């Protein structure tokens, strides 16, 4: 417990998976171009926001 220190906002943003790394566009996602532009991680987190699934090529 001696090695604990306060994390600043900058430290939190630098952590992989911290603030700013994953976002979902405004709900609902109706455009296939928007959906196809998301990363795999974003698609997993935003899946429930899609009205109709799209096939991306």
DRENPA-3360 file (N, C-alpha, C; in nm, 2 decimals, always signed):
BEGIN
1 = XXXXXXXX = +0.08/-0.12/+0.00/+0.00/+0.00/+0.00/+0.09/+0.13/+0.00 ~ +0.21/+0.11/+0.03/+0.30/+0.23/+0.03/+0.32/+0.29/-0.11 ~ +0.31/+0.21/-0.21/+0.34/+0.25/-0.35/+0.22/+0.31/-0.42 ~ +0.11/+0.33/-0.36/-0.01/+0.39/-0.42/+0.01/+0.54/-0.43 ~ -0.03/+0.59/-0.54/-0.03/+0.74/-0.56/-0.15/+0.78/-0.64 ~ -0.18/+0.91/-0.63/-0.30/+0.96/-0.70/-0.27/+0.97/-0.85 ~ -0.37/+0.93/-0.93/-0.36/+0.94/-1.07/-0.42/+1.07/-1.12 ~ -0.35/+1.14/-1.21/-0.40/+1.26/-1.26/-0.49/+1.22/-1.38;
9 = XXXXXXXX = -0.56/+1.32/-1.43/-0.65/+1.30/-1.55/-0.56/+1.26/-1.67 ~ -0.44/+1.31/-1.68/-0.35/+1.28/-1.79/-0.30/+1.13/-1.78 ~ -0.27/+1.09/-1.65/-0.24/+0.95/-1.64/-0.35/+0.86/-1.67 ~ -0.47/+0.89/-1.64/-0.58/+0.80/-1.67/-0.61/+0.79/-1.82 ~ -0.59/+0.90/-1.89/-0.61/+0.90/-2.04/-0.50/+0.82/-2.11 ~ -0.38/+0.81/-2.05/-0.27/+0.74/-2.11/-0.29/+0.58/-2.09 ~ -0.37/+0.54/-1.99/-0.39/+0.40/-1.97/-0.47/+0.34/-2.09 ~ -0.42/+0.23/-2.14/-0.48/+0.16/-2.25/-0.62/+0.12/-2.21;
17 = XXXXXXXX = -0.72/+0.17/-2.28/-0.86/+0.14/-2.24/-0.92/+0.25/-2.16 ~ -0.85/+0.35/-2.13/-0.90/+0.46/-2.05/-0.98/+0.56/-2.13 ~ -1.01/+0.67/-2.08/-1.10/+0.77/-2.14/-1.05/+0.81/-2.28 ~ -1.14/+0.82/-2.37/-1.10/+0.86/-2.51/-1.06/+0.75/-2.60 ~ -1.05/+0.63/-2.56/-1.01/+0.52/-2.65/-1.12/+0.46/-2.73 ~ -1.24/+0.45/-2.67/-1.35/+0.39/-2.73/-1.47/+0.48/-2.72 ~ -1.54/+0.50/-2.83/-1.65/+0.59/-2.83/-1.76/+0.53/-2.93 ~ -1.88/+0.57/-2.91/-1.99/+0.53/-3.00/-2.04/+0.66/-3.06;
25 = XXXXXXXX = -2.08/+0.65/-3.19/-2.14/+0.77/-3.25/-2.28/+0.79/-3.19 ~ -2.34/+0.90/-3.22/-2.48/+0.93/-3.17/-2.57/+0.81/-3.20 ~ -2.66/+0.78/-3.11/-2.76/+0.67/-3.13/-2.88/+0.72/-3.21 ~ -2.94/+0.64/-3.29/-2.90/+0.51/-3.34/-2.81/+0.52/-3.45 ~ -2.73/+0.42/-3.48/-2.64/+0.42/-3.60/-2.72/+0.37/-3.72 ~ -2.75/+0.46/-3.81/-2.83/+0.42/-3.93/-2.75/+0.41/-4.05 ~ -2.63/+0.46/-4.05/-2.55/+0.47/-4.17/-2.45/+0.35/-4.18 ~ -2.44/+0.28/-4.29/-2.34/+0.17/-4.30/-2.20/+0.23/-4.30;
33 = XXXXXXXX = -2.19/+0.35/-4.36/-2.05/+0.41/-4.37/-2.00/+0.44/-4.23 ~ -2.09/+0.48/-4.14/-2.05/+0.51/-4.00/-2.01/+0.38/-3.94 ~ -2.09/+0.27/-3.95/-2.07/+0.14/-3.89/-1.94/+0.08/-3.94 ~ -1.91/+0.09/-4.07/-1.79/+0.03/-4.13/-1.67/+0.10/-4.09 ~ -1.68/+0.23/-4.05/-1.57/+0.31/-4.01/-1.52/+0.28/-3.87 ~ -1.60/+0.21/-3.79/-1.56/+0.18/-3.65/-1.46/+0.07/-3.65 ~ -1.38/+0.07/-3.54/-1.28/-0.04/-3.52/-1.36/-0.16/-3.46 ~ -1.29/-0.28/-3.46/-1.36/-0.40/-3.40/-1.40/-0.38/-3.26;
41 = XXXXXXXX = -1.32/-0.31/-3.18/-1.35/-0.29/-3.04/-1.48/-0.20/-3.03 ~ -1.48/-0.09/-3.11/-1.59/+0.00/-3.11/-1.72/-0.07/-3.15 ~ -1.71/-0.16/-3.25/-1.83/-0.24/-3.30/-1.88/-0.32/-3.19 ~ -1.79/-0.39/-3.11/-1.84/-0.47/-3.00/-1.91/-0.39/-2.90 ~ -1.86/-0.27/-2.87/-1.92/-0.19/-2.76/-2.05/-0.12/-2.81 ~ -2.06/-0.09/-2.94/-2.17/-0.01/-2.99/-2.27/-0.10/-3.06 ~ -2.26/-0.23/-3.05/-2.35/-0.32/-3.13/-2.50/-0.30/-3.10 ~ -2.54/-0.26/-2.98/-2.68/-0.24/-2.95/-2.73/-0.11/-3.01;
49 = XXXXXXXX = -2.65/-0.03/-3.06/-2.69/+0.10/-3.11/-2.72/+0.10/-3.26 ~ -2.71/-0.02/-3.32/-2.73/-0.03/-3.47/-2.87/-0.07/-3.49 ~ -2.93/+0.00/-3.59/-3.07/-0.04/-3.63/-3.07/-0.16/-3.71 ~ -2.99/-0.16/-3.82/-2.98/-0.28/-3.90/-2.83/-0.31/-3.93 ~ -2.79/-0.43/-3.91/-2.65/-0.46/-3.93/-2.61/-0.44/-4.08 ~ -2.48/-0.40/-4.10/-2.43/-0.38/-4.24/-2.32/-0.47/-4.26 ~ -2.30/-0.51/-4.39/-2.18/-0.59/-4.43/-2.08/-0.49/-4.48 ~ -1.96/-0.50/-4.43/-1.85/-0.41/-4.47/-1.75/-0.49/-4.55;
57 = X = -1.71/-0.43/-4.66/-1.62/-0.50/-4.76/-1.48/-0.43/-4.75;
% end
